[in-house]
Amino acid sequence: MKFSELIDILHPQSHSLNNFPDCDPDITGVASIEEATKTTVSYIEGGKFASMVNQTQASGLILPLDEALQNAASNRGIAWIATSQPRLMFAKAIALFYQPFQPLPGIHPTAIIDPSATIGENIYLGSNVVISAGVKLGNGVMVHPNVVIYPQVTIGHGTVLHANCTIHERSIIGNNCVIHSGAVIGAEGFGFVPTADGWYKMQQSGYVVLEDGVEVGCNSTVDRPAVGETRIGKNTKLDNLVHIAHSCQVGQNCAMAAQVGLAGGVKIGNRVILAGQVGVANQAKIGDGAVASAQSGIHNDVKAGEVVSGSPAIANKLYLKVSAIYKRLPEIYKAFKKLGN
């Protein structure tokens, strides 16, 4: 595929931004800017990567709307296209050259399917899959080997369950969701009542709802509550090793990086981003569009649009000032000690 042909597919209405050398290069794949070769296309997100334009071996680049970067690429004879979202265009380029493993429809002879289950069309059920009583699978669902689906689960059209994940009773999973290996959806929430004789187990009679387009990473858990529901909103993405406790309500288009943990009853708005290892305390509320940086400990409510850092979490701008002072504490201590003398 020529670079110009690739751009016609990715961005057919942006010819004014294209710049091709005399020889329109052949493109056979995609690569990172560091590992690119003469037949691959790569991308750069911003000016801080400007030096890579002069080092890369890529024959084609997807660039931001940065004239300096565009001139640098032209000077090296690299074909390029400029766009306001270079990473998004690169993601679309990857999709042209790579498709994940997708088995053909069919049911493996070792799959166990309860007679009361409802199975849609064009289903794939891998080896040793267990489909329990009352389960409903929509059209085009893919269930990879060793998946166990408990009774009364509903799974929407086009959803993919990867190997060794487990879906507990009465969970509701929407259309086009992806549940990765080892994830557990709808298991019991952590509910125990202290008594004089020890802990009394509170049965978790609720259920979990994943709306359309939700993705859950490997070994993540979404727990069902004692009553009511735990809900993850449309198009929200959970990384590996994320824990969503009982009764949490997570909005749409949120993203949670690895090792995020939500305690019980947390309410999160839409478009919220929680970076790695963020912890959110019981019943806390996080408003629309808020962002928490890595390892933030959120004990209180966070307003919509606020960016927080640290533990306990505070406004990010204040956190940066505090961090700068923290580094100087030894010298500040010495100065105060001298004043005391």
C-alpha positions as CSV (number, residue, x, y, z in Angstrom):
1,M,0.0,0.0,0.0
2,K,1.3,3.5,-0.9
3,F,1.4,6.1,1.8
4,S,-1.0,8.2,-0.3
5,E,-3.4,5.3,-0.5
6,L,-3.2,4.8,3.3
7,I,-4.1,8.5,3.8
8,D,-7.0,8.3,1.4
9,I,-8.4,5.5,3.7
10,L,-7.6,7.2,7.0
11,H,-8.4,10.8,6.2
12,P,-9.9,11.2,2.7
13,Q,-10.8,14.8,3.0
14,S,-7.5,16.2,4.2
15,H,-5.4,16.2,1.0
16,S,-4.4,19.8,1.6
17,L,-2.4,18.6,4.6
18,N,-0.6,15.8,2.7
19,N,3.1,16.2,1.7
20,F,4.6,13.4,-0.4
21,P,8.2,13.2,-1.6
22,D,8.8,12.5,-5.2
23,C,8.7,8.8,-4.4
24,D,5.4,7.9,-2.7
25,P,6.7,5.2,-0.2
26,D,5.3,1.7,0.1
27,I,3.8,1.1,3.6
28,T,3.6,-2.5,4.9
29,G,2.8,-1.8,8.5
30,V,3.0,0.4,11.6
31,A,5.6,0.9,14.3
32,S,6.6,3.1,17.1
33,I,8.7,6.2,16.2
34,E,11.8,4.5,17.7
35,E,11.4,1.2,15.9
36,A,10.0,2.3,12.6
37,T,11.6,1.1,9.3
38,K,11.6,2.2,5.7
39,T,8.3,0.5,5.0
40,T,6.4,1.5,8.2
41,V,4.3,4.5,9.3
42,S,4.5,6.1,12.7
43,Y,3.3,9.2,14.6
44,I,4.3,12.0,16.9
45,E,1.9,13.7,19.3
46,G,3.7,17.0,20.0
47,G,6.8,19.2,19.9
48,K,8.5,17.4,22.8
49,F,9.2,14.6,20.4
50,A,10.7,16.8,17.7
51,S,14.1,15.2,17.9
52,M,12.6,11.9,16.8
53,V,11.7,13.3,13.4
54,N,15.5,13.6,12.8
55,Q,16.2,10.1,14.0
56,T,13.3,7.9,12.8
57,Q,13.6,5.6,9.9
58,A,9.9,5.8,9.1
59,S,8.9,6.5,5.5
60,G,5.6,8.1,6.6
61,L,4.6,10.1,9.7
62,I,1.3,11.2,11.2
63,L,2.1,14.6,12.7
64,P,0.2,17.2,14.8
65,L,-0.6,20.7,13.4
66,D,2.9,21.9,14.0
67,E,4.7,23.6,11.2
68,A,8.2,23.1,12.6
69,L,7.6,19.3,12.8
70,Q,6.2,19.3,9.2
71,N,9.2,21.2,7.9
72,A,11.6,18.8,9.7
73,A,9.9,15.8,8.1
74,S,9.9,17.4,4.6
75,N,13.6,18.2,5.0
76,R,14.3,14.5,5.6
77,G,12.1,13.4,2.7
78,I,9.6,11.8,4.9
79,A,6.0,11.7,3.7
80,W,3.6,13.1,6.3
81,I,0.1,14.1,7.1
82,A,-0.9,16.6,9.8
83,T,-4.0,16.2,11.9
84,S,-5.3,17.6,15.2
85,Q,-5.5,14.0,16.5
86,P,-2.4,12.1,15.4
87,R,-2.8,9.4,18.0
88,L,-6.3,8.7,16.9
89,M,-5.3,8.5,13.2
90,F,-2.4,6.1,14.2
91,A,-4.9,3.9,16.0
92,K,-7.0,3.7,12.9
93,A,-3.8,2.8,10.9
94,I,-3.1,0.0,13.3
95,A,-6.6,-1.4,12.7
96,L,-5.9,-1.5,9.0
97,F,-2.8,-3.7,9.4
98,Y,-3.8,-5.8,12.4
99,Q,-6.9,-7.6,13.4
100,P,-7.1,-9.5,16.7
101,F,-7.8,-13.2,16.7
102,Q,-11.5,-13.8,15.9
103,P,-12.6,-17.4,15.7
104,L,-15.3,-18.5,13.3
105,P,-18.8,-19.2,14.7
106,G,-19.3,-22.6,16.1
107,I,-19.8,-24.5,19.3
108,H,-17.0,-26.7,20.6
109,P,-18.1,-30.3,21.5
110,T,-16.8,-29.9,25.1
111,A,-19.0,-26.8,25.8
112,I,-21.7,-27.4,28.3
113,I,-25.0,-25.6,27.6
114,D,-28.0,-25.8,29.8
115,P,-31.2,-26.6,27.8
116,S,-32.9,-23.5,29.1
117,A,-30.2,-21.2,27.8
118,T,-31.1,-18.9,24.8
119,I,-28.3,-18.8,22.2
120,G,-28.3,-16.2,19.4
121,E,-27.0,-16.6,15.9
122,N,-23.3,-16.7,14.8
123,I,-22.2,-17.6,18.3
124,Y,-18.7,-18.9,19.1
125,L,-18.4,-21.1,22.2
126,G,-14.9,-22.4,22.9
127,S,-13.7,-25.5,24.7
128,N,-14.9,-26.2,28.2
129,V,-17.3,-23.2,28.3
130,V,-20.2,-23.6,30.8
131,I,-23.5,-21.9,30.0
132,S,-25.9,-22.2,33.0
133,A,-29.6,-22.2,33.2
134,G,-31.5,-19.2,31.9
135,V,-28.6,-17.5,30.3
136,K,-29.3,-15.4,27.2
137,L,-26.6,-14.8,24.6
138,G,-27.1,-12.2,21.8
139,N,-26.1,-12.6,18.2
140,G,-22.4,-12.7,17.4
141,V,-21.2,-13.3,21.0
142,M,-17.8,-14.9,21.3
143,V,-17.1,-17.0,24.4
144,H,-13.5,-18.2,24.6
145,P,-12.3,-21.4,26.3
146,N,-13.0,-22.1,30.0
147,V,-15.4,-19.2,30.5
148,V,-18.1,-19.9,33.1
149,I,-21.4,-18.1,32.9
150,Y,-23.7,-18.5,36.0
151,P,-27.5,-18.7,35.8
152,Q,-29.8,-16.0,34.5
153,V,-27.0,-13.9,32.9
154,T,-27.8,-11.7,29.9
155,I,-25.1,-10.8,27.4
156,G,-25.8,-8.5,24.5
157,H,-24.9,-8.7,20.8
158,G,-21.3,-8.8,19.7
159,T,-19.8,-9.0,23.2
160,V,-16.5,-10.9,23.6
161,L,-15.7,-13.0,26.7
162,H,-12.0,-13.9,26.8
163,A,-10.6,-17.2,28.2
164,N,-11.0,-17.9,31.9
165,C,-13.3,-15.0,32.8
166,T,-16.3,-15.7,35.0
167,I,-19.8,-14.0,34.9
168,H,-21.8,-14.5,38.1
169,E,-25.6,-14.9,38.4
170,R,-28.0,-12.4,37.0
171,S,-25.3,-10.1,35.7
172,I,-26.4,-8.0,32.7
173,I,-23.8,-7.2,30.0
174,G,-24.7,-5.0,27.1
175,N,-23.8,-5.0,23.4
176,N,-20.2,-4.9,22.2
177,C,-18.6,-5.3,25.5
178,V,-15.2,-6.9,26.0
179,I,-14.4,-8.9,29.2
180,H,-10.7,-9.9,29.3
181,S,-9.1,-13.0,30.7
182,G,-9.4,-13.6,34.4
183,A,-12.0,-10.9,35.0
184,V,-14.9,-11.6,37.4
185,I,-18.2,-9.8,36.9
186,G,-20.9,-10.0,39.5
187,A,-19.2,-11.9,42.3
188,E,-20.3,-11.2,45.9
189,G,-19.5,-7.8,47.3
190,F,-17.6,-7.6,50.6
191,G,-20.5,-7.5,53.0
192,F,-20.1,-8.6,56.6
193,V,-21.8,-7.2,59.7
194,P,-19.8,-7.1,63.0
195,T,-21.4,-8.9,65.9
196,A,-20.3,-10.0,69.4
197,D,-19.6,-13.4,67.9
198,G,-17.7,-12.3,64.9
199,W,-18.7,-11.4,61.4
200,Y,-22.2,-12.1,60.1
201,K,-22.3,-12.6,56.3
202,M,-24.7,-10.3,54.5
203,Q,-26.0,-12.0,51.4
204,Q,-25.3,-10.1,48.2
205,S,-28.7,-10.3,46.4
206,G,-28.1,-7.5,43.9
207,Y,-26.6,-7.7,40.5
208,V,-24.1,-6.0,38.1
209,V,-24.9,-4.0,34.9
210,L,-22.4,-3.3,32.3
211,E,-23.8,-0.9,29.6
212,D,-22.9,-1.1,25.9
213,G,-19.3,-0.8,24.9
214,V,-17.8,-1.4,28.4
215,E,-14.4,-3.1,28.4
216,V,-13.0,-4.8,31.5
217,G,-9.3,-5.7,31.7
218,C,-7.6,-8.9,32.9
219,N,-8.1,-9.9,36.5
220,S,-10.4,-7.0,37.2
221,T,-13.5,-7.4,39.4
222,V,-16.9,-5.7,39.4
223,D,-18.9,-6.8,42.5
224,R,-22.6,-7.1,43.1
225,P,-24.2,-5.4,46.1
226,A,-26.4,-6.7,48.9
227,V,-29.4,-5.0,47.2
228,G,-29.8,-3.0,44.1
229,E,-27.1,-2.8,41.4
230,T,-23.5,-2.0,40.6
231,R,-23.5,-0.2,37.2
232,I,-20.8,0.7,34.8
233,G,-21.8,3.3,32.2
234,K,-21.7,3.1,28.4
235,N,-18.2,3.0,26.8
236,T,-16.3,3.1,30.1
237,K,-12.9,1.3,30.0
238,L,-11.3,-0.5,32.9
239,D,-7.7,-1.5,32.8
240,N,-6.2,-4.7,34.3
241,L,-6.5,-5.2,38.0
242,V,-9.2,-2.7,38.7
243,H,-11.6,-3.3,41.5
244,I,-15.2,-1.9,41.5
245,A,-16.9,-2.6,44.8
246,H,-20.6,-3.2,45.6
247,S,-23.1,-0.5,44.8
248,C,-20.7,1.7,42.8
249,Q,-22.2,3.8,40.0
250,V,-19.8,4.7,37.3
251,G,-20.8,7.0,34.4
252,Q,-20.2,6.9,30.7
253,N,-16.9,7.2,28.9
254,C,-14.7,7.0,32.0
255,A,-11.3,5.4,32.0
256,M,-9.5,3.7,34.9
257,A,-5.9,2.6,34.8
258,A,-4.4,-0.4,36.4
259,Q,-4.9,-1.1,40.2
260,V,-7.6,1.5,40.7
261,G,-9.8,0.6,43.6
262,L,-13.3,1.9,44.3
263,A,-14.8,1.2,47.8
264,G,-18.5,0.5,48.2
265,G,-21.1,3.0,47.1
266,V,-18.8,5.3,45.1
267,K,-20.5,7.5,42.5
268,I,-18.5,8.6,39.5
269,G,-19.8,11.0,36.8
270,N,-19.2,10.9,33.1
271,R,-15.7,11.3,31.4
272,V,-13.8,10.8,34.6
273,I,-10.2,9.6,34.4
274,L,-8.5,7.8,37.3
275,A,-4.8,7.1,36.8
276,G,-3.0,4.1,38.1
277,Q,-3.4,3.0,41.7
278,V,-6.0,5.6,42.6
279,G,-8.1,4.7,45.6
280,V,-11.6,6.1,46.3
281,A,-13.1,5.8,49.7
282,N,-16.5,4.6,50.6
283,Q,-19.5,6.7,49.4
284,A,-17.2,9.4,47.8
285,K,-18.6,11.2,44.7
286,I,-16.6,12.3,41.7
287,G,-18.1,14.9,39.3
288,D,-18.1,14.8,35.5
289,G,-14.8,15.3,33.8
290,A,-12.7,15.1,36.9
291,V,-9.1,13.7,36.8
292,A,-7.1,12.0,39.5
293,S,-3.4,11.5,39.0
294,A,-1.6,8.3,39.8
295,Q,-1.7,7.0,43.4
296,S,-4.2,9.7,44.5
297,G,-6.2,8.8,47.6
298,I,-9.7,10.2,47.3
299,H,-11.4,10.4,50.7
300,N,-13.9,13.3,50.0
301,D,-16.0,14.4,47.1
302,V,-14.3,15.8,44.0
303,K,-16.0,18.5,42.0
304,A,-16.8,18.3,38.3
305,G,-13.8,19.1,36.1
306,E,-11.3,19.2,39.1
307,V,-7.8,17.7,38.8
308,V,-6.6,16.2,42.1
309,S,-3.3,14.5,43.2
310,G,-1.8,13.1,46.4
311,S,-3.1,11.3,49.4
312,P,-5.3,12.6,50.8
313,A,-6.1,14.1,47.4
314,I,-5.9,17.8,47.0
315,A,-6.1,20.2,44.0
316,N,-3.3,19.3,41.6
317,K,-1.9,22.9,41.5
318,L,-1.7,23.0,45.3
319,Y,-0.2,19.5,45.3
320,L,2.6,20.6,42.9
321,K,3.5,23.5,45.2
322,V,3.4,21.3,48.3
323,S,5.7,18.8,46.5
324,A,8.2,21.5,45.7
325,I,8.3,22.5,49.4
326,Y,8.5,18.9,50.5
327,K,11.8,18.5,48.7
328,R,13.2,21.5,50.6
329,L,12.1,20.4,54.0
330,P,15.6,19.3,55.2
331,E,17.1,22.7,54.4
332,I,14.1,24.5,55.8
333,Y,14.4,22.5,59.0
334,K,18.1,23.5,59.3
335,A,17.2,27.2,58.8
336,F,14.6,27.1,61.5
337,K,17.0,25.2,63.8
338,K,19.5,28.0,63.4
339,L,16.8,30.6,64.2
340,G,16.1,28.7,67.4
341,N,19.7,28.9,68.4
